[in-house]
Amino acid sequence: MAGHEHFDVVIVGSGFAGTILARALHRRGLKVLLVERGRHPRFAIGESTTPLANFALERLARDYELPDLHQLSTHGRWRRAQPQLRCGLKRGFTFLRHQHGKPYTWHADSRLMVAASPDDELADTHWLRSDVDHFLVQRAVAEGVDTRDRTELTRAVFTADGVELESRGADPSQRSKRQHFTADAVVDGSGAGGFLASVLDLEDRSDLIPIRSGLLFAHFEGVQPLEAVAELGPSPYPYERAAVHHLIDEGWMYALPFDHGVVSAGIVLNADAEGNAPKDPQRDPAAAWQQVIDRYPTLAAQFAPATAPAGVHYLPRIQHRWARAAGPRWFLLPHSYAFYDPMFSTGIGWSLLAVERLAALLAGEQGSAEAYGRLLAAEADQIERLIEAAYLAIPLFETFCAVTQLYFATVSFAEVQQRLELTAAEGPPAWSAFLGADGERAELFEAAREKLREGAARDPERFTRWVVEQIAPFNIAGLGDASRQNLYPVDFDALVDGAPRLGLSRSQLQALLPRLRGEV
């Protein structure tokens, strides 16, 4: 195809991951084309960060001279530097167990709260994706990245020399306007069932996923504060300044409150749950939403005055996975490759790790396609283990709390390692497996899932003891302490006590605490 325009990398999909990757590669001097079928601003799901996601943003900001990413990495910086972008304060994870037909009553057996930051300044954020994605694309355009919206790729032929591509206008009136170009590599960040999956005829392994759930979701206005409809007990942070998880018989519900008063909420309907599934969610999502909410008096009261200006929507299946994440001259970003469940806010952090990897790989600095594909496969397996274990445990709250300790012990250990830069000898953080997916953590998560498959949930005390024993070598957050009654603030004393687990002395860790407190 001599004479056609050539790009080093073509990226399909201008969500936050694809756009940040395009900007990073552009900074390295590569010729990049960012192709988007739609147009910004647009609605997108995926709205909650974690400390690991924030650290990835900070590294990308530093390594590729993208200061706005540093500004978006904590709630305090965001609100000062980019106040026009709507976001929400996320101090941690709140889990509340509701009983069918009964108002929510707080006690240790019905709530779990785990802080992710010591204060609002360093807190995580809920992303209003329509704002954030649009902002990042505008930055990409201003920096000179070739971006083309309302454009869809229709053809890709992979050869030993490169990739031959064809596109057309996405609007009906522009379908006849076709363009031909070539590239050295293609990255797909367009989501499930995206461009590369169809072009390459990838094997769909979604039916092998052992969990199956649908999602009712909307952005609501006028939601009552939880404290106005329920009596709440002590807490390490305000209950709803968090990713709020309401565990119900049908599955679970998330609520992400934004600073401007909107609440992003969704009901994840577990197909295997014993609760009564709503009727015809596909035909009438709003009625199905109300049917579930009405079974739980506190949730019904909280959402009674609320409206969903853009309507309630329904996805019949949220899980998907392809057989491979990479091949010769092509790569899938995580959300295009596999997705399981939003319960532990893994999506943004996992995607940003992949962006770091691909930016280094495609710029010829480190990594390989084989390593990229292997890591994503291992990480998808790990997330699947975690989510299935959580689903199996939901009916008994004590068992569910024990499962969460696997996740929180794993991520808190990695967070401290990365913040204190204790992983240099093991290689760059981006190439360390997410959730410890390529080592002993994988065996632990698998063992927990197998125990629950075999009925361990019926003996929550025994299962909890087993989990506490298993996480002891990397538990630096004081998790599993019954005296805390399921309330876990950021505990620097527990961290200092756990210094040997990080390979440090108590005095060495005490000297590093200002870094963890955000003081340096």
C-alpha positions as CSV (number, residue, x, y, z in Angstrom):
1,M,0.0,0.0,0.0
2,A,2.7,2.4,-1.0
3,G,1.7,6.0,-0.9
4,H,-0.8,5.6,2.0
5,E,-0.2,7.4,5.3
6,H,1.8,5.3,7.7
7,F,1.6,5.4,11.5
8,D,3.8,3.7,14.1
9,V,0.7,2.9,16.2
10,V,-3.1,3.0,15.6
11,I,-5.2,3.1,18.8
12,V,-8.9,2.2,18.6
13,G,-11.0,3.8,21.2
14,S,-10.5,7.2,22.9
15,G,-11.4,6.2,26.5
16,F,-9.0,7.3,29.2
17,A,-6.6,4.3,28.6
18,G,-6.4,4.6,24.9
19,T,-6.0,8.4,25.0
20,I,-3.3,8.4,27.7
21,L,-1.4,5.7,25.7
22,A,-1.6,7.9,22.6
23,R,-0.2,10.9,24.5
24,A,2.6,8.9,26.1
25,L,3.7,7.4,22.7
26,H,3.5,10.9,21.1
27,R,5.8,12.2,23.8
28,R,8.3,9.5,22.7
29,G,8.2,10.7,19.2
30,L,6.0,8.0,17.7
31,K,3.4,8.8,15.0
32,V,0.1,7.8,16.6
33,L,-3.5,7.8,15.2
34,L,-6.3,7.7,17.8
35,V,-9.6,6.5,16.2
36,E,-12.9,6.9,17.9
37,R,-16.3,5.7,16.6
38,G,-18.3,8.1,18.8
39,R,-17.7,11.6,19.9
40,H,-16.9,13.2,23.3
41,P,-18.4,14.0,25.7
42,R,-20.1,10.7,26.0
43,F,-21.3,8.4,28.8
44,A,-19.0,5.6,30.0
45,I,-19.0,3.2,32.9
46,G,-16.0,2.8,35.1
47,E,-15.7,5.5,37.6
48,S,-13.6,4.7,40.7
49,T,-9.9,4.7,41.4
50,T,-7.7,3.1,44.0
51,P,-4.2,4.0,45.3
52,L,-2.6,1.6,42.8
53,A,-4.3,3.5,40.0
54,N,-3.2,6.8,41.4
55,F,0.4,5.7,41.6
56,A,0.2,4.6,38.0
57,L,-1.1,8.1,37.1
58,E,1.8,9.7,39.0
59,R,4.4,7.5,37.2
60,L,2.9,8.2,33.8
61,A,2.9,11.9,34.6
62,R,6.5,11.8,35.6
63,D,7.8,9.5,32.8
64,Y,6.0,11.2,29.9
65,E,5.8,14.8,31.2
66,L,2.0,14.8,31.5
67,P,1.4,17.0,34.5
68,D,-2.4,16.8,34.3
69,L,-2.3,13.1,35.1
70,H,-0.5,14.0,38.4
71,Q,-3.2,16.5,39.1
72,L,-5.9,13.8,38.7
73,S,-4.2,11.3,40.9
74,T,-5.7,12.5,44.3
75,H,-8.9,14.2,45.2
76,G,-7.1,17.3,46.7
77,R,-4.9,17.9,43.7
78,W,-7.9,17.4,41.3
79,R,-10.2,19.9,43.0
80,R,-7.4,22.6,43.1
81,A,-6.0,22.1,39.6
82,Q,-9.0,20.9,37.5
83,P,-12.2,22.1,39.3
84,Q,-14.2,22.1,36.1
85,L,-13.9,18.3,35.9
86,R,-16.6,16.7,38.0
87,C,-15.5,14.0,40.4
88,G,-16.3,12.4,43.8
89,L,-14.4,11.9,47.0
90,K,-13.5,8.3,47.7
91,R,-12.0,7.7,51.1
92,G,-12.4,3.9,51.0
93,F,-14.7,0.9,50.6
94,T,-18.0,0.7,52.4
95,F,-19.9,-2.6,52.5
96,L,-23.4,-2.8,54.0
97,R,-25.5,-6.0,54.3
98,H,-29.2,-5.5,53.8
99,Q,-32.0,-7.9,54.7
100,H,-35.0,-8.3,52.5
101,G,-38.0,-6.4,53.9
102,K,-36.1,-4.9,56.9
103,P,-34.6,-1.4,57.4
104,Y,-30.8,-1.4,57.5
105,T,-29.5,-1.6,61.1
106,W,-25.8,-1.0,61.7
107,H,-23.7,-3.4,63.7
108,A,-20.4,-5.3,63.1
109,D,-22.3,-8.1,61.4
110,S,-23.8,-5.8,58.7
111,R,-21.0,-3.3,57.8
112,L,-17.4,-3.3,56.7
113,M,-15.4,-0.2,56.1
114,V,-11.8,-0.1,54.9
115,A,-10.1,3.2,54.4
116,A,-7.8,3.7,51.4
117,S,-6.3,7.1,52.4
118,P,-5.6,9.0,55.7
119,D,-7.4,12.2,54.6
120,D,-9.4,13.9,51.9
121,E,-6.3,15.4,50.3
122,L,-4.8,12.1,49.4
123,A,-8.1,10.4,48.7
124,D,-9.1,8.4,45.6
125,T,-11.7,9.7,43.3
126,H,-14.8,8.7,41.4
127,W,-14.4,9.7,37.8
128,L,-17.3,11.2,35.8
129,R,-16.0,9.5,32.7
130,S,-17.8,11.9,30.3
131,D,-15.8,14.8,31.8
132,V,-12.4,12.9,32.2
133,D,-12.3,11.2,28.8
134,H,-13.3,14.4,27.0
135,F,-10.6,16.4,28.9
136,L,-7.9,13.9,28.0
137,V,-8.8,13.8,24.4
138,Q,-8.7,17.6,24.3
139,R,-5.2,17.4,25.8
140,A,-4.2,14.9,23.1
141,V,-5.4,17.1,20.3
142,A,-3.6,20.2,21.8
143,E,-0.4,18.2,22.0
144,G,-0.6,17.2,18.3
145,V,-1.9,13.6,18.5
146,D,-3.8,12.8,15.3
147,T,-7.3,12.0,16.6
148,R,-10.3,11.2,14.4
149,D,-13.7,10.8,15.9
150,R,-16.9,9.6,14.2
151,T,-14.6,7.2,12.4
152,E,-14.8,3.4,12.5
153,L,-12.2,0.9,11.2
154,T,-13.6,-1.6,8.8
155,R,-10.7,-3.7,7.8
156,A,-7.3,-4.8,9.0
157,V,-4.8,-7.1,7.3
158,F,-1.8,-8.2,9.3
159,T,1.3,-9.0,7.4
160,A,5.0,-9.5,8.2
161,D,5.7,-5.9,7.3
162,G,2.8,-4.2,9.1
163,V,-0.9,-3.7,9.3
164,E,-3.1,-2.5,6.4
165,L,-6.1,-0.6,7.6
166,E,-9.3,0.9,6.2
167,S,-11.7,3.2,7.8
168,R,-15.0,5.0,7.0
169,G,-17.2,7.7,8.6
170,A,-19.4,6.4,11.4
171,D,-22.3,8.7,10.5
172,P,-24.6,7.3,7.7
173,S,-23.9,10.3,5.5
174,Q,-20.1,9.8,5.8
175,R,-20.0,6.0,5.1
176,S,-18.7,6.5,1.6
177,K,-15.7,8.5,2.8
178,R,-13.1,5.8,3.2
179,Q,-9.4,6.1,4.1
180,H,-6.6,3.7,3.8
181,F,-3.4,3.7,5.9
182,T,-0.8,1.4,7.4
183,A,0.7,0.9,10.8
184,D,3.3,-1.0,12.6
185,A,0.9,-2.0,15.4
186,V,-2.7,-1.7,16.5
187,V,-4.0,-1.4,20.1
188,D,-7.7,-1.9,20.8
189,G,-9.2,0.0,23.7
190,S,-12.8,0.0,22.4
191,G,-14.2,-2.4,24.9
192,A,-15.9,-5.8,24.8
193,G,-16.5,-7.0,21.3
194,G,-14.2,-4.4,19.9
195,F,-12.6,-4.1,16.5
196,L,-9.7,-6.5,16.8
197,A,-11.8,-9.3,18.3
198,S,-13.9,-9.5,15.2
199,V,-11.1,-8.8,12.7
200,L,-8.8,-11.5,14.2
201,D,-11.7,-13.9,14.9
202,L,-10.5,-14.3,18.5
203,E,-11.9,-17.2,20.5
204,D,-14.6,-16.0,22.9
205,R,-14.1,-17.6,26.3
206,S,-16.9,-15.7,28.1
207,D,-19.0,-18.9,28.6
208,L,-16.1,-20.4,30.6
209,I,-16.4,-17.7,33.2
210,P,-18.0,-19.3,36.3
211,I,-20.0,-16.2,37.3
212,R,-22.8,-14.6,35.3
213,S,-24.4,-11.3,36.2
214,G,-26.3,-8.4,34.5
215,L,-26.3,-4.8,35.4
216,L,-29.0,-2.2,35.9
217,F,-27.4,1.3,36.1
218,A,-28.0,5.0,35.9
219,H,-26.9,8.4,37.1
220,F,-29.4,9.7,39.7
221,E,-30.2,13.1,41.0
222,G,-31.8,13.8,44.3
223,V,-30.7,10.7,46.1
224,Q,-31.2,11.1,49.9
225,P,-28.0,10.8,52.1
226,L,-27.8,7.5,53.8
227,E,-27.6,9.2,57.2
228,A,-31.0,10.7,56.5
229,V,-32.8,7.4,56.2
230,A,-30.8,5.1,58.5
231,E,-29.2,5.2,61.9
232,L,-25.4,4.9,61.3
233,G,-22.8,3.9,63.8
234,P,-19.1,5.0,64.2
235,S,-16.9,4.9,61.1
236,P,-13.3,5.7,60.0
237,Y,-14.7,8.1,57.4
238,P,-18.2,9.3,56.3
239,Y,-20.1,6.3,55.1
240,E,-20.8,7.6,51.7
241,R,-17.5,9.3,50.9
242,A,-16.5,6.0,49.5
243,A,-17.4,3.3,47.0
244,V,-20.5,2.1,48.7
245,H,-21.5,-1.5,48.2
246,H,-24.9,-2.7,49.3
247,L,-25.0,-6.4,49.6
248,I,-28.5,-7.8,48.8
249,D,-30.0,-11.2,48.1
250,E,-30.1,-10.6,44.3
251,G,-26.3,-9.7,44.2
252,W,-25.1,-6.3,45.2
253,M,-25.5,-2.6,44.4
254,Y,-22.9,0.1,44.1
255,A,-23.4,3.8,44.8
256,L,-20.7,6.4,43.9
257,P,-21.6,9.9,45.1
258,F,-20.1,12.8,43.1
259,D,-19.3,16.1,44.6
260,H,-21.9,17.9,42.4
261,G,-24.8,15.8,43.9
262,V,-25.1,13.1,41.2
263,V,-24.9,9.5,42.3
264,S,-23.8,6.8,39.9
265,A,-25.6,3.6,41.0
266,G,-26.0,0.1,39.6
267,I,-27.5,-3.2,40.7
268,V,-25.4,-6.2,39.8
269,L,-27.8,-9.1,39.4
270,N,-26.1,-12.4,40.2
271,A,-27.8,-15.0,38.0
272,D,-27.1,-17.7,40.6
273,A,-28.3,-15.7,43.6
274,E,-31.3,-17.1,45.6
275,G,-33.0,-13.7,45.5
276,N,-36.0,-13.1,43.2
277,A,-34.7,-11.8,39.9
278,P,-36.7,-8.7,38.6
279,K,-39.1,-9.3,35.7
280,D,-38.1,-8.3,32.2
281,P,-35.1,-6.0,33.0
282,Q,-34.4,-5.9,29.3
283,R,-37.9,-4.6,28.4
284,D,-38.2,-2.1,31.3
285,P,-35.0,-1.4,33.2
286,A,-36.5,1.3,35.3
287,A,-39.3,-1.0,36.5
288,A,-36.8,-3.7,37.2
289,W,-34.7,-1.3,39.2
290,Q,-37.6,-0.2,41.3
291,Q,-38.7,-3.8,41.9
292,V,-35.3,-4.6,43.5
293,I,-35.0,-1.4,45.4
294,D,-38.5,-1.8,46.9
295,R,-37.5,-5.0,48.6
296,Y,-35.1,-3.1,50.9
297,P,-36.7,-0.3,52.9
298,T,-33.6,1.7,53.5
299,L,-32.6,1.7,49.8
300,A,-36.2,2.4,48.8
301,A,-36.3,5.5,51.1
302,Q,-32.9,6.7,49.9
303,F,-33.8,6.6,46.2
304,A,-37.5,7.5,46.6
305,P,-37.0,11.2,45.6
306,A,-34.4,10.4,43.0
307,T,-34.7,10.8,39.2
308,A,-32.5,9.4,36.4
309,P,-32.6,12.1,33.7
310,A,-30.9,9.8,31.1
311,G,-32.9,6.8,32.2
312,V,-32.0,3.4,33.7
313,H,-30.1,1.0,31.4
314,Y,-29.5,-2.7,31.5
315,L,-26.7,-5.0,30.4
316,P,-27.7,-8.6,30.4
317,R,-24.1,-9.9,30.9
318,I,-21.2,-7.9,32.1
319,Q,-18.6,-10.7,32.1
320,H,-16.5,-11.3,28.9
321,R,-13.1,-12.6,28.0
322,W,-11.1,-13.4,24.8
323,A,-8.6,-16.2,24.4
324,R,-5.6,-13.9,23.9
325,A,-4.7,-10.3,24.8
326,A,-1.8,-9.9,22.4
327,G,-0.2,-11.2,19.2
328,P,2.0,-10.1,16.4
329,R,1.5,-6.4,15.9
330,W,-1.7,-6.2,18.0
331,F,-2.7,-5.7,21.6
332,L,-5.9,-5.5,23.6
333,L,-6.2,-3.1,26.6
334,P,-7.7,-4.8,29.7
335,H,-11.3,-3.8,29.3
336,S,-11.3,-5.0,25.7
337,Y,-9.7,-8.3,26.7
338,A,-11.6,-9.2,29.9
339,F,-14.1,-7.9,32.5
340,Y,-15.6,-9.6,35.5
341,D,-17.2,-7.2,38.0
342,P,-16.8,-3.7,39.4
343,M,-16.9,-4.9,43.1
344,F,-13.3,-4.0,44.0
345,S,-12.7,-1.1,41.6
346,T,-10.0,-3.0,39.7
347,G,-10.8,-1.6,36.3
348,I,-9.0,1.8,36.2
349,G,-5.9,0.5,38.0
350,W,-5.5,-2.5,35.8
351,S,-6.0,-0.4,32.6
352,L,-3.4,2.1,33.7
353,L,-0.8,-0.6,34.4
354,A,-1.4,-1.9,30.8
355,V,-0.9,1.6,29.5
356,E,2.4,1.8,31.2
357,R,3.5,-1.5,29.8
358,L,2.4,-0.8,26.2
359,A,3.9,2.7,26.3
360,A,7.3,1.2,27.2
361,L,6.9,-1.8,24.9
362,L,5.9,0.1,21.8
363,A,8.5,2.8,22.3
364,G,11.1,-0.1,22.4
365,E,12.2,0.6,26.0
366,Q,11.2,-2.6,27.8
367,G,8.9,-5.6,27.8
368,S,7.6,-7.9,25.0
369,A,4.3,-8.8,23.5
370,E,4.6,-12.3,25.1
371,A,5.1,-10.8,28.5
372,Y,2.2,-8.4,28.1
373,G,-0.2,-11.2,27.0
374,R,1.0,-13.5,29.7
375,L,0.5,-10.9,32.5
376,L,-3.0,-9.9,31.3
377,A,-4.0,-13.6,31.2
378,A,-2.7,-14.2,34.7
379,E,-4.3,-11.1,36.0
380,A,-7.7,-11.9,34.5
381,D,-7.5,-15.3,36.2
382,Q,-6.7,-13.7,39.5
383,I,-9.6,-11.2,39.2
384,E,-11.9,-14.1,38.3
385,R,-10.8,-16.1,41.4
386,L,-11.5,-13.0,43.7
387,I,-14.9,-12.2,42.2
388,E,-16.2,-15.7,42.3
389,A,-15.1,-16.2,45.9
390,A,-16.8,-12.9,46.8
391,Y,-20.0,-14.0,45.1
392,L,-20.0,-17.4,46.8
393,A,-19.5,-15.6,50.2
394,I,-22.2,-12.8,49.8
395,P,-25.0,-14.8,51.6
396,L,-23.0,-14.9,54.8
397,F,-21.6,-11.5,55.6
398,E,-18.8,-12.8,57.9
399,T,-17.5,-15.0,55.2
400,F,-17.7,-12.2,52.7
401,C,-15.7,-10.0,55.0
402,A,-13.0,-12.7,55.2
403,V,-12.8,-12.8,51.3
404,T,-12.3,-9.0,51.2
405,Q,-9.3,-9.4,53.5
406,L,-7.5,-11.3,50.7
407,Y,-7.9,-8.3,48.4
408,F,-7.2,-5.6,50.9
409,A,-4.1,-7.3,52.3
410,T,-2.7,-7.8,48.8
411,V,-3.3,-4.3,47.6
412,S,-2.3,-2.5,50.8
413,F,1.1,-4.4,50.7
414,A,1.6,-3.4,47.1
415,E,0.6,0.2,47.7
416,V,3.1,0.7,50.5
417,Q,5.8,-1.0,48.4
418,Q,5.2,1.3,45.5
419,R,4.8,4.5,47.5
420,L,8.1,3.8,49.3
421,E,9.7,2.6,46.1
422,L,10.7,-0.8,47.7
423,T,10.2,-2.8,44.5
424,A,13.1,-1.5,42.4
425,A,15.0,-4.7,42.7
426,E,12.1,-6.7,41.3
427,G,11.7,-4.5,38.2
428,P,9.4,-1.6,37.3
429,P,6.0,-1.7,39.1
430,A,4.1,-1.7,35.9
431,W,5.6,-5.1,35.0
432,S,4.8,-6.6,38.4
433,A,1.6,-8.7,38.2
434,F,-1.6,-6.9,39.4
435,L,-3.0,-8.4,42.6
436,G,0.1,-10.7,42.8
437,A,-1.3,-12.8,40.0
438,D,1.9,-14.6,39.0
439,G,3.1,-15.8,42.4
440,E,1.9,-17.2,45.8
441,R,-1.1,-14.8,45.9
442,A,-2.6,-16.7,42.9
443,E,-2.4,-19.9,44.8
444,L,-4.0,-18.3,47.9
445,F,-6.9,-16.8,45.9
446,E,-7.4,-20.2,44.2
447,A,-7.4,-22.0,47.5
448,A,-10.0,-19.6,48.9
449,R,-12.2,-20.1,45.9
450,E,-12.0,-23.8,46.1
451,K,-12.8,-23.8,49.9
452,L,-15.9,-21.8,49.2
453,R,-16.9,-24.0,46.3
454,E,-16.7,-26.9,48.7
455,G,-19.0,-25.2,51.2
456,A,-16.6,-23.3,53.5
457,A,-19.1,-20.4,53.6
458,R,-21.2,-22.5,56.0
459,D,-18.5,-22.3,58.7
460,P,-17.5,-18.6,58.6
461,E,-15.5,-18.7,61.8
462,R,-13.2,-21.4,60.5
463,F,-12.8,-19.8,57.1
464,T,-12.0,-16.4,58.7
465,R,-9.3,-18.0,60.8
466,W,-7.8,-19.6,57.8
467,V,-7.8,-16.3,55.8
468,V,-6.2,-14.4,58.7
469,E,-3.5,-17.0,59.0
470,Q,-2.8,-17.0,55.3
471,I,-2.5,-13.2,55.0
472,A,-0.3,-12.8,58.1
473,P,3.0,-12.7,56.1
474,F,1.8,-9.6,54.2
475,N,-0.9,-8.1,56.4
476,I,0.5,-4.6,57.2
477,A,-2.9,-2.9,57.7
478,G,-4.1,-4.7,60.8
479,L,-6.8,-6.6,58.9
480,G,-8.6,-9.5,60.5
481,D,-8.5,-8.0,64.0
482,A,-11.9,-8.9,65.5
483,S,-11.6,-6.1,68.1
484,R,-12.0,-3.6,65.2
485,Q,-15.5,-4.8,64.5
486,N,-15.0,-4.5,60.7
487,L,-13.8,-0.8,60.9
488,Y,-10.3,-0.3,59.4
489,P,-8.9,3.2,59.2
490,V,-5.4,3.8,57.8
491,D,-3.3,2.6,60.8
492,F,0.3,3.8,60.8
493,D,0.9,2.0,64.1
494,A,0.0,-1.3,62.5
495,L,2.1,-0.5,59.5
496,V,5.2,0.2,61.7
497,D,4.5,-3.1,63.6
498,G,4.5,-4.8,60.2
499,A,7.8,-3.2,59.0
500,P,9.7,-6.6,58.9
501,R,7.2,-7.9,56.4
502,L,8.4,-5.1,54.1
503,G,12.0,-5.9,54.8
504,L,12.5,-2.8,57.0
505,S,13.2,-2.1,60.6
506,R,10.7,-0.2,62.7
507,S,12.9,2.9,62.7
508,Q,13.4,2.7,59.0
509,L,9.7,2.6,58.4
510,Q,9.0,5.4,60.9
511,A,11.5,7.6,59.0
512,L,9.5,6.9,55.8
513,L,6.0,7.7,57.2
514,P,6.0,11.3,56.0
515,R,6.0,9.9,52.4
516,L,2.9,7.8,53.2
517,R,1.2,10.8,54.8
518,G,1.8,12.9,51.7
519,E,4.1,15.3,53.6
520,V,6.9,15.0,51.1
